[in-house]
Amino acid sequence: GCGFGGMMFYAAEHYGAVVSGCTLSRRQYEYITEQIAFRKLEGRVTVHFDDYRNMTGQFDKVVRIGMIEHVGRRFHPVYFAKVKSLLKEGGIGVLHMVGKDARIAADLWLKKYIFPGLECPFIGDIFKEMGKVGFVPVDMENLRLHYSKTLEWWSMRFEENLDKIRSLSG
């Protein structure tokens, strides 16, 4: 899941990377396709309207941002096996996720309004599944301590742009 392609565009434009992503969202696929042409990134950025399980090829790096929360715990073995099959020997995988440090139910408000279908993974389960395919976690950073500041900035910018938001969305 490559979202709206932000990471792909950044990697291609700032580092000359050749990148490929996939999405199940028609809207995301169409947006990325338009942006590839607009940014003149043909041949450097590719998007597939497909499930990650159908991806093929070998990659130096695989970056996953906020996707595993939508995979579901029972599919973690399939997920990590797929990522392993896509990475070249010695390749690097980056996994960014909203996770938990305990096996507790996800917040119902988050599930309903922010992440429909969310299954917020327990970090211990993630490390266990990573180990089963031979991945070795080398760095982990918990951003929870920074998140309150992020929410403050979001709120401030929302309030500053309230008239513009109303004009866009009613």
C-alpha positions in Angstrom: 0.0 0.0 0.0 1.7 3.2 -1.2 -1.0 5.6 -0.1 -1.0 8.7 -2.3 2.7 8.2 -3.3 4.4 10.8 -1.1 7.3 8.6 -0.1 7.7 7.3 -3.7 7.8 10.9 -5.1 10.2 12.1 -2.5 12.6 9.2 -3.0 12.5 9.6 -6.8 12.8 13.4 -6.8 15.4 13.8 -4.0 17.5 10.6 -4.4 17.0 9.5 -8.0 15.4 6.3 -6.8 13.4 4.0 -9.1 10.3 3.1 -7.1 7.3 0.9 -7.4 4.2 0.9 -5.3 0.8 -0.7 -5.1 -2.7 0.3 -3.9 -6.2 -1.1 -3.7 -7.6 2.4 -3.8 -8.8 3.6 -7.3 -8.6 7.2 -6.1 -5.0 6.8 -4.9 -4.0 4.9 -8.1 -5.5 7.7 -10.3 -3.9 10.4 -8.3 -0.4 8.8 -8.4 -0.7 8.1 -12.1 -1.6 11.8 -12.7 1.3 12.9 -10.5 3.8 10.7 -12.3 3.0 12.5 -15.5 2.8 16.0 -13.9 6.2 15.5 -12.2 7.7 13.9 -15.2 8.6 10.7 -13.3 7.7 8.2 -16.0 10.1 5.3 -15.8 11.2 6.2 -12.3 7.8 5.8 -10.4 5.4 3.0 -11.1 2.1 2.3 -9.4 0.1 -0.9 -9.6 -3.6 -1.2 -8.9 -3.2 -4.5 -7.1 -2.9 -6.3 -3.8 0.6 -6.3 -2.2 0.4 -10.1 -2.3 0.6 -10.0 -6.1 3.7 -7.9 -6.3 6.7 -9.4 -8.0 10.3 -8.5 -8.5 13.4 -7.9 -6.3 14.0 -4.7 -4.5 16.9 -3.1 -2.6 14.6 -1.6 -0.1 11.0 -2.1 0.9 9.3 0.7 2.9 5.9 0.2 4.5 4.3 3.2 6.1 1.1 2.7 8.1 0.0 -0.3 6.1 0.4 -3.3 8.4 -2.4 -2.0 10.6 -4.8 -2.9 7.8 -3.3 -6.4 7.1 -4.7 -8.1 10.2 -2.9 -10.2 12.7 -3.8 -13.5 11.2 -2.2 -12.4 7.9 1.1 -11.2 9.4 2.9 -14.4 8.4 1.8 -14.0 4.8 2.8 -10.3 4.9 6.3 -10.8 6.2 6.9 -13.8 3.9 5.9 -11.6 1.0 8.1 -8.8 2.0 11.0 -11.3 2.4 10.4 -12.6 -1.1 10.6 -9.1 -2.6 13.8 -8.1 -0.9 17.1 -8.8 -2.5 19.7 -10.6 -0.4 21.1 -7.9 2.0 18.2 -5.6 1.3 16.7 -3.2 3.8 13.1 -3.2 5.1 11.6 -0.3 6.9 8.3 -0.7 8.8 6.4 2.3 10.2 3.3 1.5 12.1 0.9 2.5 14.7 1.5 -0.2 17.3 1.0 -1.1 20.9 3.3 -2.1 23.7 0.6 -4.4 25.1 -1.9 -6.8 23.6 -5.0 -4.6 24.2 -8.1 -3.7 22.1 -7.8 -0.8 19.7 -9.5 2.4 20.7 -13.0 2.3 19.2 -13.0 6.0 18.3 -9.8 5.5 16.3 -11.3 2.4 14.6 -14.4 4.3 13.6 -13.1 7.7 12.5 -9.4 7.5 11.8 -8.5 3.9 10.8 -11.5 1.9 9.6 -10.7 -1.8 10.0 -7.7 -1.0 12.2 -5.9 -3.8 14.0 -3.2 -2.0 16.0 -0.5 -4.7 16.3 1.4 -5.6 19.4 5.1 -4.9 18.9 6.0 -8.3 20.4 3.9 -10.1 17.8 5.5 -8.1 15.0 9.1 -8.9 16.2 8.1 -12.6 16.5 6.7 -12.7 12.9 9.7 -10.8 11.6 12.1 -13.3 13.2 10.2 -16.2 11.6 11.3 -15.1 8.1 14.8 -14.1 9.2 14.4 -10.4 9.6 16.5 -8.8 12.3 15.2 -5.6 13.8 18.1 -3.2 14.2 16.3 0.0 15.3 13.0 0.9 16.8 11.8 4.3 17.8 8.6 4.9 19.7 7.1 8.2 18.6 4.4 8.3 21.2 6.3 10.9 23.3 6.4 13.2 20.2 2.8 12.7 19.2 1.2 15.2 21.5 3.2 17.9 19.8 2.1 16.7 16.4 -1.5 16.9 17.5 -1.0 20.4 18.8 0.4 21.5 15.4 -2.5 19.8 13.6 -5.0 21.6 15.8 -3.3 24.9 15.4 -3.1 24.7 11.6 -6.7 23.4 11.4 -7.9 26.5 13.4 -5.8 28.8 11.3 -7.3 27.4 8.1 -10.9 26.9 9.2 -12.4 29.3 6.6 -10.4 27.5 3.8 -11.5 24.1 5.1 -15.2 25.2 5.2 -14.9 26.5 1.7 -13.6 23.2 0.5 -15.8 20.9 2.4 -18.9 22.9 3.5 
